[in-house]
Amino acid sequence: MDNETGIEAAPTNRTPVHLWIVGIVSLLWNAFGATDYTMTMTRNATYLAAVTPAQTAYFDSFPAWEVALWALGVWGALAGSVLLLMRRRIAVAAFAVSLFGLAGSTLYQFVIAPPPEALRGPTMIVMNLVIWAVAIALLVYARAMRARGMLR
């Protein structure tokens, strides 16, 4: 209630600018993951031109459950970004599914069946750490936006 006029102010549930920024940046980031998955799974020759035969053989060796986990990670993250921009509460669940897929893929690629030497090294480790950091940050952010009532 406004003390000067005695009129109760209408509640505002405006979308904060940071939600748009996070949503758009995460959509672009996760679109790269979706593109990588799609191009790898469809064996796009142009996209895979720089990949060695040993690397291709490694991707081809993925069991169906690893491919499914990779898909959950990638498509869950992309869906989470879209749902965040749509201000939907289910964005939290989508980001959680994405983390589940990422966890399974990470377990496979670092413990069960590590990649060939050409795919290993500091770059692989750093990239995986960045992917984990972004995935966790997006889940935490979406949960915070849901708690603040920004997601319906």
Disulfide bonds with the S-S distance in Angstrom:
none
